[in-house]
Amino acid sequence: MKRVISIILAVLVLSVFTAYAFPGKDHCRYGKRHWWDKSKVVEQLGLTDQQKTKIGEIAKSNKETVDNLHKQLRTSYKEFRKSMLNPDSTSNEILSMYDQVEKNRRELTKAKIGMTLEMREVLSPEQRTKLFDIKEQHWKDRKKMDE
């Protein structure tokens, strides 16, 4: 019984994750719009043309990897869901598939963080601080909208 409850809880948590991981219409063709795509943020940071070019190159060089990891995550999640809906699936099979989903999620997160760290090196310390403040304000505004 505890296992069934744990699995149900895992599905609920994963469902919430999926709603955020696979966004809908408010995002551009290639996923959500990132800070380096927003002219207002670029202007606030005072990025030079050289910085814009370098950040664009970093995004472009990481795009294929991030896209492939997104696809792997979607595929593993779909397999996990099928397994959850299959009455013949064993708990071990379901847990194994869930582990694969989490592994794919970690790999995607790690790739995004790596890209972010590369971009961070292009910014001056002042720009990093400003970007952090911009992101903090963005999250505060989103949180207010959710309330």
C-alpha positions in Angstrom: 0.0 0.0 0.0 2.8 2.4 0.9 4.4 1.7 -2.5 1.2 2.5 -4.4 0.8 5.8 -2.4 4.5 6.6 -3.2 4.0 6.0 -6.9 0.8 8.1 -7.0 2.7 10.9 -5.2 5.6 10.6 -7.7 3.1 10.8 -10.6 1.5 14.0 -9.1 4.9 15.6 -8.6 6.0 14.6 -12.0 2.8 16.0 -13.5 3.5 19.4 -11.9 7.1 19.2 -13.2 5.9 18.4 -16.7 3.5 21.4 -16.8 6.5 23.6 -16.3 9.0 21.6 -18.3 6.9 21.5 -21.4 5.4 25.0 -21.7 2.6 26.0 -24.0 1.8 28.9 -26.2 3.5 31.7 -24.2 6.8 30.6 -25.4 8.7 31.0 -28.7 9.2 28.3 -31.2 12.3 26.9 -29.6 11.0 27.0 -26.0 10.8 29.8 -23.5 12.3 33.1 -24.4 15.6 33.5 -22.5 17.1 36.7 -21.1 19.5 37.1 -23.9 16.6 37.2 -26.4 14.9 40.1 -24.6 16.0 43.5 -25.9 14.8 45.2 -22.6 17.1 43.0 -20.5 20.0 43.3 -23.0 19.6 47.1 -22.8 19.4 47.1 -19.0 22.6 45.1 -18.8 24.3 47.4 -21.3 25.7 44.5 -23.3 28.3 45.4 -25.9 28.0 44.0 -29.4 30.9 41.7 -28.7 29.1 40.4 -25.6 25.8 39.9 -27.5 27.7 38.0 -30.2 29.5 35.8 -27.7 26.4 35.0 -25.7 24.5 34.2 -29.0 27.4 31.8 -30.0 27.2 30.1 -26.6 23.4 29.6 -26.9 23.8 28.4 -30.5 26.6 25.9 -29.7 24.5 24.4 -26.8 21.1 24.4 -28.6 21.5 20.9 -30.1 22.6 19.3 -26.9 19.8 21.0 -24.9 17.2 20.1 -27.6 18.3 16.5 -27.6 18.2 16.3 -23.8 14.6 17.8 -23.9 13.6 15.1 -26.4 15.1 12.3 -24.2 13.2 13.7 -21.2 9.9 13.8 -23.1 10.4 10.3 -24.4 11.3 8.8 -21.0 8.4 10.7 -19.4 6.0 9.3 -22.0 7.3 5.8 -21.3 6.9 6.3 -17.6 3.3 7.5 -18.1 2.5 4.5 -20.3 3.9 2.2 -17.6 1.9 3.9 -14.9 -1.3 3.4 -16.9 -0.5 -0.2 -17.7 -2.1 -2.4 -15.1 0.5 -5.2 -15.8 3.5 -3.0 -14.9 5.3 -3.9 -11.8 6.4 -1.5 -9.2 10.0 -2.1 -10.0 9.4 -1.4 -13.7 7.6 1.9 -12.9 10.3 2.9 -10.4 13.0 2.1 -12.9 11.3 4.3 -15.5 10.9 7.1 -13.0 14.6 6.9 -12.3 15.3 7.3 -16.0 13.0 10.4 -16.1 14.9 11.9 -13.2 18.3 11.0 -14.7 17.3 12.8 -18.0 16.0 15.8 -16.0 19.3 16.1 -14.2 21.3 15.8 -17.4 19.2 18.6 -19.0 19.5 20.8 -15.9 23.3 20.2 -15.8 23.6 21.2 -19.5 21.6 24.3 -19.0 23.6 25.3 -16.0 26.8 24.7 -17.9 25.6 27.0 -20.7 24.6 29.6 -18.2 28.0 29.5 -16.5 29.6 30.0 -20.0 27.4 33.0 -20.6 28.2 34.3 -17.1 31.9 34.5 -17.9 31.1 36.9 -20.7 29.4 39.4 -18.3 31.2 41.8 -16.1 30.7 41.5 -12.3 28.3 44.5 -12.4 26.3 42.9 -15.2 26.1 39.6 -13.3 24.7 41.5 -10.3 22.3 43.4 -12.5 21.1 40.2 -14.2 20.6 38.5 -10.9 18.5 41.5 -9.7 16.5 41.4 -13.0 15.8 37.6 -12.6 14.8 38.1 -8.9 12.4 40.8 -9.8 10.9 38.6 -12.6 10.3 35.7 -10.1 8.8 38.1 -7.6 6.4 39.4 -10.2 5.5 35.9 -11.3 4.9 34.9 -7.8 2.5 37.8 -7.3 0.6 36.8 -10.5 0.2 33.2 -9.1 -1.3 34.4 -5.8 
